[in-house]
Each structure stands twice: as C-alpha cells, then as structure tokens.
Amino acid sequence: MSRELPFIKIPAKKGEKVRKLLQEVQLLAKNYKIQAEGVTLLIPLQPDTKVEKIRALLEEDTIEMGTRLFESAIEGPRTLAEALDGVLSPREIGFLPRAYDLIGDIAVLEIPEELEVHSIHIGNAFRSVHSNFSTVLAKRGAITGATRVREYRLLAGVDKTRTVHTEYGCRIAVDLATAYFSPRLLEEHNRVSDQVDMGEVVVDMFTGVGPFALHIARKQNARVIAIDINPLAIELLHESMAMNKLVGTIEPVVADAHKYAPVNFDHDVDRVIMNHPSGAFEFIADACQSLREGGIMHYYDFGAGESPEDEIVSNVSRLVRAAGKSTPEILHVRRVRDSAPYEYQMVVDLVIS
C-alpha cells in the first residue's frame, strides 16, 4: 500500500547518517521505502514534519523537501488496529493506545481498563507490527516516590527493563524499573543543552539517569553537577558517561538536593535545571540561593485549564519572590507534553536577580 508523505532529498553518501538521525528523533516514516533518484535519496518523513524541525536537526538552512507517494516496506499489518482486526471488536479497537513510549528497544504501552483482558494480545500484535522492539511492557500505576519510578508488566518479548536509548546521537543507559527517564522530553534535553555556553556551571537538581547533563557535556565545555537522590540512577549515569564522547565534565552526586545545594553553592551557579514537575516548587529557594545574579532557571511543573502558561508563570514568580528575589524575567514558557486530559507538563525559563 502506498501513501503520500513529505520527504527530504539528500546526497546518497549521507543517507545512512541522516536516516539514523531521523529515526532517533522519530521523524522517519520507517514503514515506507526510501527511494533512489540518481545520486540522491528521497527519505520519507512522518506526515506532520515541519521544515523548521528538519533544518534545526540537520543544522542546515537549505533543505530540499517535497511530498510524493511512497511504497510500504511492511508485509502484513501496519498498525495495531490492523493486527487486531477480528480479535477485538470495532468498539474495543477504538480504545487502542495511539501513542507509546519508545525507549531503546523497549516499547511501553498504556493499556486502558477497557482492554486489560486483551493485554497480551495487544503486546504480541505490537511486536508483529514493530519487530525491531525486543520487549513490550505495560505501565502499572503512576510514577511514585522520591526516586520517581513505576511498575511495569511484560506483554511480549524479552523480560527486561534495561536498554540503551539514543537521542540526537547521545547514548543513555536506562533501567525503567529502577530510575526515572522519559523519552517524551527529547526536545527539552536538546533545547536546554543548546543554550549552555562554554565555561558555564550548571546544576541539574533531579538528574535521573542524566539526559540533560549528557546532552550538555557532549556539546559544550561546561561543568555539570548532576544530583539525584537515587543511587541506581547515578550508576546508570556513570555507564552513559563511558559510552559518550564528552567535551564538558559531569560530576554525578547521590544526594537530596535540599541538603546538598545550600552547603555547596552560594550564588555561583550559572544555570539550574529543575525537571521534577510534581515537586520542583519545594526547591525554588535552594535554586535561588545557588544561582548567581542573572542566572537562569529551567523550571518544570504541571499546568491545567485554558491558560496553563499564565498559571505556571504566576506560580513560579510568586515562589521566587518568596525566596527573597525580585520578580523574575520570563524568557520562555511552553507546553512540553500532555500529561493527562487537559493537563500539561510545562516549562518556564526565567532569569533570577
């Protein structure tokens, strides 16, 4: 079956490098065949791919793109709905998850209550459509506790939670059962790391397995202090440091940021990353004490309603003033991802003075 898709036209000698890069950031329409045209290749892209995103990814201003028909590269079912046709009723197919967390060679699905009895069928069907994933897991419950982990149930494939995930060429050791990691923050990891200048001192207060720290240290000669209360997360960060070529330095620290920051930083940090959307508000005073005059805070929180942007700006500004600082200058605010119906994970970048 053919489908009209956007494509990028590149020299054939760059084909494999560009294909891998597009696949890492989930822009490659990998179920369709790449087409050769003379000494160039036409690589199919996901339907809603914007030229600006491709320019930023490839770091090129002149990109040749277009749309055309591409042939399917898959024999058999191409979607979960096709694979489960005849197994689930039309009503049940309507409940199938539309999005998944893809982490290395592990796929994580959220099975709705209406389909719980069909979980194993869904896992096997997913692997029949996406054979490059060795493991399919289902989420069990919410992220909980200081270490921010959740439980998982095996649906299909190899029974494991460890893998190596790749983002923009950055290799990250992950164990879903023991340490926090979200592939949905790919663009945030890249966006924040692009802002860091040479020589900066950066504190990542809730580093998890260290994706922000790794992206920064791969790009820039900066010093990153990566803090997490979970020693298993820090062990994984050490593994990742050995897998990547770093131009900056990462100092992994097992600690509670509440206790560590006040005795180690005194207005001498250039940037603080606060990716703990359910609890970062409790650490605003610690971050403000750490940051130098004019330092930058990347603050993450949940927001809801018609204007979550106004909500997060109001909340963080109030917390900064309560910590004895002036009303902050807001540099950037946006919705990072949907976290629930009408609820979003938000980020705001602000200058502390």
C-alpha positions as CSV (number, residue, x, y, z in Angstrom):
1,M,0.0,0.0,0.0
2,S,1.3,3.5,-0.9
3,R,0.9,6.7,0.9
4,E,1.7,10.3,0.1
5,L,4.3,11.6,2.6
6,P,6.7,14.5,3.0
7,F,10.3,13.7,2.1
8,I,13.8,15.1,2.4
9,K,16.2,14.9,-0.6
10,I,19.8,14.3,0.3
11,P,23.0,13.0,-1.4
12,A,23.1,9.2,-1.2
13,K,26.5,9.3,0.6
14,K,24.8,11.0,3.6
15,G,21.8,8.6,3.5
16,E,22.6,6.2,6.4
17,K,23.7,9.0,8.8
18,V,20.6,11.1,8.1
19,R,18.3,8.0,8.3
20,K,19.6,7.1,11.7
21,L,19.3,10.7,13.0
22,L,15.7,10.9,11.7
23,Q,14.9,7.6,13.3
24,E,16.3,8.7,16.7
25,V,14.0,11.7,16.9
26,Q,11.0,9.7,15.5
27,L,10.7,11.8,12.3
28,L,11.5,8.9,9.9
29,A,8.5,7.2,8.3
30,K,10.3,3.8,8.8
31,N,7.4,1.7,7.5
32,Y,7.9,3.1,3.9
33,K,10.7,2.5,1.4
34,I,13.5,5.1,0.8
35,Q,13.6,5.9,-2.9
36,A,16.7,6.5,-5.0
37,E,16.8,9.2,-7.6
38,G,20.1,9.4,-9.4
39,V,22.8,10.1,-6.8
40,T,20.3,11.3,-4.3
41,L,17.8,9.7,-1.9
42,L,14.3,10.6,-1.0
43,I,13.7,9.7,2.6
44,P,10.0,9.6,3.8
45,L,9.1,11.6,6.9
46,Q,6.3,11.5,9.4
47,P,3.2,13.2,8.0
48,D,3.3,16.4,10.1
49,T,7.0,17.0,9.9
50,K,7.9,20.7,9.6
51,V,10.8,22.1,7.5
52,E,12.0,24.1,10.5
53,K,12.4,21.0,12.6
54,I,14.5,19.3,9.9
55,R,16.7,22.4,9.5
56,A,17.4,22.5,13.2
57,L,18.1,18.8,13.3
58,L,20.5,18.7,10.4
59,E,21.8,22.2,11.2
60,E,21.3,23.3,7.6
61,D,19.4,26.3,6.3
62,T,18.9,24.9,2.8
63,I,16.9,21.7,2.8
64,E,15.2,20.3,-0.2
65,M,11.8,18.8,0.8
66,G,8.6,17.8,-1.0
67,T,5.7,15.3,-1.0
68,R,5.2,12.1,-3.1
69,L,3.9,8.6,-2.9
70,F,6.0,6.0,-1.0
71,E,5.5,2.3,-1.1
72,S,5.0,0.4,2.2
73,A,8.1,-1.6,3.4
74,I,5.9,-3.8,5.6
75,E,4.2,-7.1,4.7
76,G,1.2,-7.8,6.8
77,P,-0.5,-5.4,9.3
78,R,0.9,-1.9,9.5
79,T,-0.9,-0.8,12.6
80,L,-2.2,-2.2,15.9
81,A,-5.7,-1.8,14.6
82,E,-5.0,-3.9,11.5
83,A,-3.1,-6.5,13.5
84,L,-6.1,-6.9,16.0
85,D,-8.8,-6.8,13.4
86,G,-11.0,-9.8,14.1
87,V,-9.5,-10.2,17.6
88,L,-11.1,-7.0,19.1
89,S,-14.5,-5.6,18.3
90,P,-14.7,-2.3,16.5
91,R,-15.6,-0.6,19.8
92,E,-12.6,-2.1,21.5
93,I,-10.3,-1.1,18.7
94,G,-11.4,2.5,19.4
95,F,-9.8,2.2,22.8
96,L,-6.3,1.1,21.5
97,P,-3.5,3.4,22.6
98,R,-2.4,5.8,19.9
99,A,0.9,6.8,21.4
100,Y,3.7,4.8,23.1
101,D,7.0,5.4,24.9
102,L,9.8,4.0,22.7
103,I,12.9,3.7,24.8
104,G,15.8,1.9,23.1
105,D,14.5,-1.5,22.0
106,I,11.7,-1.4,24.6
107,A,8.1,-0.2,23.9
108,V,5.9,0.9,26.8
109,L,2.2,0.9,26.3
110,E,-0.6,2.3,28.5
111,I,-3.4,-0.2,28.3
112,P,-6.9,1.3,29.1
113,E,-9.1,-0.5,31.6
114,E,-11.5,-1.5,28.8
115,L,-8.7,-3.5,27.1
116,E,-7.0,-5.0,30.1
117,V,-8.3,-8.5,29.3
118,H,-6.6,-8.3,25.9
119,S,-3.3,-7.0,27.1
120,I,-1.2,-10.0,26.0
121,H,-2.9,-10.0,22.5
122,I,-2.1,-6.3,22.2
123,G,1.6,-6.8,23.2
124,N,2.0,-9.6,20.7
125,A,0.3,-7.6,18.0
126,F,2.6,-4.6,18.7
127,R,5.6,-6.8,18.1
128,S,4.2,-8.2,14.9
129,V,3.9,-4.6,13.6
130,H,7.1,-3.3,15.2
131,S,9.5,-6.2,15.1
132,N,12.5,-4.1,15.9
133,F,11.4,-3.8,19.5
134,S,12.6,-6.8,21.6
135,T,10.3,-6.0,24.6
136,V,6.8,-4.7,25.1
137,L,5.8,-3.5,28.6
138,A,2.6,-2.1,30.1
139,K,2.6,0.7,32.7
140,R,1.3,-0.3,36.1
141,G,0.2,2.6,38.2
142,A,1.7,6.1,38.4
143,I,5.2,7.3,39.0
144,T,5.7,7.5,42.8
145,G,8.3,8.1,45.5
146,A,11.4,10.1,45.7
147,T,13.1,8.0,43.0
148,R,10.1,8.7,40.6
149,V,9.7,5.1,39.3
150,R,6.7,3.0,38.4
151,E,6.0,-0.7,38.0
152,Y,5.7,-2.5,34.6
153,R,4.2,-5.7,33.3
154,L,5.7,-7.7,30.4
155,L,3.3,-8.1,27.5
156,A,5.6,-9.6,24.8
157,G,9.2,-10.4,24.0
158,V,12.2,-10.4,26.3
159,D,11.5,-9.9,30.0
160,K,13.7,-6.9,30.8
161,T,13.7,-3.2,31.8
162,R,17.2,-2.2,30.9
163,T,18.2,-0.8,27.5
164,V,20.3,1.9,25.8
165,H,18.3,4.8,24.4
166,T,19.7,7.2,21.8
167,E,18.8,10.9,21.4
168,Y,20.5,13.0,18.8
169,G,23.5,10.7,18.9
170,C,23.6,10.7,22.8
171,R,23.6,7.2,24.3
172,I,21.7,6.9,27.6
173,A,21.7,3.8,29.8
174,V,18.2,3.3,31.1
175,D,16.6,0.9,33.6
176,L,12.9,1.7,33.7
177,A,12.4,-0.4,36.9
178,T,15.0,1.5,39.0
179,A,15.4,5.1,37.7
180,Y,13.4,7.9,36.2
181,F,13.6,8.5,32.4
182,S,11.1,10.0,29.9
183,P,11.7,9.8,26.2
184,R,9.0,12.5,25.8
185,L,11.5,15.1,26.9
186,L,13.8,14.6,23.9
187,E,13.2,18.1,22.6
188,E,13.7,19.6,26.1
189,H,17.0,17.8,26.5
190,N,18.2,19.2,23.2
191,R,16.7,22.7,23.6
192,V,18.2,23.4,27.0
193,S,21.6,22.0,26.1
194,D,21.7,24.3,23.1
195,Q,21.5,27.3,25.4
196,V,24.5,26.4,27.5
197,D,27.7,28.5,26.9
198,M,31.3,27.5,27.3
199,G,32.5,27.6,30.9
200,E,29.1,27.6,32.5
201,V,28.4,25.9,35.8
202,V,25.1,24.0,35.6
203,V,23.3,22.2,38.4
204,D,20.8,19.5,37.3
205,M,18.9,19.1,40.6
206,F,16.9,16.0,39.7
207,T,19.0,14.4,37.0
208,G,17.5,10.9,36.9
209,V,19.7,8.9,34.6
210,G,21.3,12.2,33.4
211,P,19.9,13.1,29.9
212,F,20.2,16.9,30.4
213,A,23.7,16.5,31.8
214,L,24.8,14.2,29.0
215,H,23.5,16.4,26.2
216,I,25.2,19.4,27.7
217,A,28.5,17.8,28.2
218,R,28.5,16.3,24.7
219,K,28.0,19.7,23.2
220,Q,29.8,22.2,25.4
221,N,32.8,22.6,27.6
222,A,30.7,23.2,30.7
223,R,30.7,21.8,34.2
224,V,27.5,20.0,35.1
225,I,26.8,18.9,38.7
226,A,24.2,16.1,38.3
227,I,22.3,15.4,41.5
228,D,19.8,12.6,42.3
229,I,18.7,11.0,45.5
230,N,18.5,7.6,43.7
231,P,22.0,5.9,43.7
232,L,20.8,3.5,41.0
233,A,20.1,6.4,38.7
234,I,23.6,7.8,39.3
235,E,25.1,4.3,38.5
236,L,23.3,4.4,35.1
237,L,24.7,7.9,34.5
238,H,28.2,6.7,35.1
239,E,27.6,4.0,32.5
240,S,26.3,6.6,30.0
241,M,29.3,8.8,30.6
242,A,31.6,6.0,29.5
243,M,29.5,5.5,26.3
244,N,29.7,9.1,25.1
245,K,32.5,11.4,24.0
246,L,32.2,14.4,26.4
247,V,33.8,17.8,25.9
248,G,32.5,19.1,29.2
249,T,32.5,17.5,32.6
250,I,29.8,15.8,34.6
251,E,30.0,15.4,38.4
252,P,27.4,12.8,39.4
253,V,26.2,13.3,43.0
254,V,24.0,11.0,45.1
255,A,22.2,13.4,47.4
256,D,19.0,15.1,48.3
257,A,19.2,18.5,46.5
258,H,17.6,20.2,49.6
259,K,20.6,19.2,51.7
260,Y,23.3,19.4,49.0
261,A,22.6,22.7,47.3
262,P,22.7,25.0,50.4
263,V,26.1,23.9,51.5
264,N,27.8,23.6,48.1
265,F,26.5,26.6,46.1
266,D,26.3,30.2,47.1
267,H,25.2,32.4,44.1
268,D,28.0,30.9,42.0
269,V,25.9,28.8,39.5
270,D,25.0,30.0,36.0
271,R,22.0,27.7,35.3
272,V,19.8,25.3,37.3
273,I,17.6,22.6,35.7
274,M,14.6,21.6,37.8
275,N,12.8,18.8,36.0
276,H,10.6,17.4,38.7
277,P,7.2,18.7,37.7
278,S,5.4,17.3,40.8
279,G,7.9,18.6,43.3
280,A,10.3,21.2,42.0
281,F,8.3,24.0,43.7
282,E,9.7,22.8,47.0
283,F,13.3,23.5,45.8
284,I,12.9,27.1,44.5
285,A,14.6,28.7,47.5
286,D,17.6,26.2,47.1
287,A,17.8,27.1,43.4
288,C,17.7,30.8,44.0
289,Q,20.5,30.6,46.6
290,S,22.6,28.6,44.1
291,L,22.2,31.0,41.1
292,R,24.4,34.0,40.5
293,E,22.9,37.4,39.7
294,G,21.3,37.0,36.3
295,G,21.5,33.2,36.4
296,I,18.9,31.1,34.5
297,M,16.4,28.6,36.0
298,H,14.6,26.0,33.9
299,Y,11.5,25.2,36.0
300,Y,9.1,22.3,35.2
301,D,5.6,22.0,36.7
302,F,2.2,20.7,35.7
303,G,-0.5,23.1,34.5
304,A,-4.1,22.7,33.5
305,G,-7.0,24.7,32.2
306,E,-7.3,27.2,29.3
307,S,-4.1,29.0,30.1
308,P,-1.5,26.8,31.8
309,E,1.2,29.3,30.6
310,D,-0.2,32.1,32.8
311,E,-0.6,29.6,35.7
312,I,3.0,28.4,35.8
313,V,4.4,32.0,35.3
314,S,2.3,33.3,38.2
315,N,3.2,30.4,40.4
316,V,6.9,30.4,39.9
317,S,7.1,34.2,40.1
318,R,5.4,34.0,43.5
319,L,7.8,31.3,44.7
320,V,10.8,33.3,43.5
321,R,9.7,36.4,45.4
322,A,9.0,34.3,48.5
323,A,12.7,33.2,48.3
324,G,13.8,36.8,48.6
325,K,14.4,37.6,44.9
326,S,12.9,40.1,42.5
327,T,10.1,39.2,40.1
328,P,11.9,37.2,37.5
329,E,12.3,38.0,33.9
330,I,10.5,35.3,31.8
331,L,12.5,34.2,28.8
332,H,10.3,31.3,27.5
333,V,7.3,29.3,28.5
334,R,5.7,26.4,26.7
335,R,3.7,23.1,27.0
336,V,6.2,20.2,26.9
337,R,3.8,17.4,26.7
338,D,0.3,16.2,27.6
339,S,0.3,14.5,31.0
340,A,-3.5,13.9,31.3
341,P,-6.6,15.1,29.6
342,Y,-6.4,18.9,29.7
343,E,-3.3,18.8,31.9
344,Y,0.3,19.5,30.6
345,Q,3.8,19.3,31.7
346,M,5.1,22.9,31.4
347,V,8.5,24.6,31.4
348,V,9.4,28.2,32.0
349,D,12.9,29.6,31.6
350,L,13.5,32.6,33.9
351,V,16.3,34.9,34.9
352,I,16.9,35.2,38.7
353,S,18.1,38.6,40.1
